[in-house]
Amino acid sequence: QVQLVESGGGLVQAGDSLRLSCAASGRTFSNYNMGWFRQAPGKEREFVAGINWSGDNTDYTYSVKGRFTISRDNAKNTVSLQMNSLEPEDTAVYYCAADLTNFMPFRRSPSAMDYWGKGTLVTVSS
């Protein structure tokens, strides 16, 4: 079992920055890949960013490349998503997810993830 708890969401203006964090507990954190997904109202959940178990391999969806950065701290069992230059289109509930494999490139399908957090809402106003 893996428990995931996100934090850091909120209401910001376009162009602002926000940092999301996800705290993991349960299985040995450094053994598996982690990802961030998001779901906007009326839309399907989509991949945002992924990072491998050691933190030296990352993957991003095209729309956030150059603006978002995923990182992890295996000593603290946390994964973070630094979001810069936020746009109204980034408004969504953001979820962290655990993929209990070490496969890379990161498996972008939500159905490939083994555990999910409850999500944190990010609202970007124009």
SVG drawing of the C-alpha trace seen along z (x, -y; Angstrom):
<svg xmlns="http://www.w3.org/2000/svg" viewBox="-18 -38 38 40">
<polyline fill="none" stroke="black" stroke-width="0.4" points="0.0,0.0 1.1,-3.6 -0.6,-6.6 -0.3,-9.9 -1.3,-13.3 -1.1,-16.4 -0.8,-20.0 -0.1,-23.5 -3.0,-24.2 -4.8,-27.5 -6.1,-30.5 -3.5,-32.5 -3.4,-34.9 -2.2,-34.2 1.6,-34.4 2.0,-33.5 3.9,-30.5 2.7,-27.7 4.5,-24.7 2.6,-21.5 3.9,-18.8 3.0,-15.2 4.0,-13.2 4.2,-9.5 4.1,-6.8 3.9,-3.0 6.3,-1.2 9.9,-2.3 9.5,-5.5 12.8,-5.3 11.6,-2.0 9.0,-3.4 8.2,-6.2 6.0,-9.1 3.8,-11.3 1.5,-14.3 -1.8,-14.3 -4.6,-16.8 -8.3,-16.9 -10.2,-20.0 -13.9,-20.3 -15.7,-18.2 -12.4,-16.7 -10.6,-13.4 -7.6,-13.1 -4.4,-13.8 -0.7,-13.3 1.3,-16.3 4.8,-15.2 6.6,-12.0 9.8,-11.2 11.7,-8.0 12.6,-6.3 16.1,-8.0 15.0,-11.4 17.4,-11.6 14.8,-11.0 11.7,-13.2 8.9,-13.5 6.4,-16.3 3.4,-16.8 4.0,-19.3 1.8,-22.1 3.8,-22.4 7.4,-21.9 9.6,-24.8 7.0,-26.0 6.7,-23.1 9.4,-21.2 8.9,-17.9 11.4,-16.8 11.6,-14.3 13.4,-14.0 13.7,-10.3 15.1,-11.2 11.8,-13.0 9.5,-10.8 8.1,-13.7 7.6,-14.7 7.0,-18.2 5.7,-20.1 7.0,-23.7 4.6,-25.5 5.6,-28.8 3.9,-31.1 0.6,-29.6 -2.2,-30.0 -6.0,-29.8 -5.8,-26.5 -3.8,-25.0 -6.9,-25.2 -7.6,-21.7 -7.5,-19.3 -3.9,-18.0 -3.2,-14.5 0.0,-12.8 0.3,-9.1 2.6,-6.2 3.6,-3.8 5.1,-0.8 7.4,0.0 10.6,-1.6 9.6,-1.7 10.8,-4.6 9.7,-6.5 7.2,-7.2 3.8,-5.5 1.5,-8.4 -1.8,-6.6 -3.8,-7.1 -4.8,-3.5 -1.1,-2.5 -0.8,-4.2 -1.2,-2.0 -2.0,-4.6 -3.5,-8.1 -3.8,-11.0 -7.1,-12.8 -6.0,-15.8 -5.4,-19.5 -7.3,-22.3 -5.3,-24.8 -7.3,-27.7 -5.7,-30.3 -7.6,-33.4 -7.1,-35.7"/>
</svg>
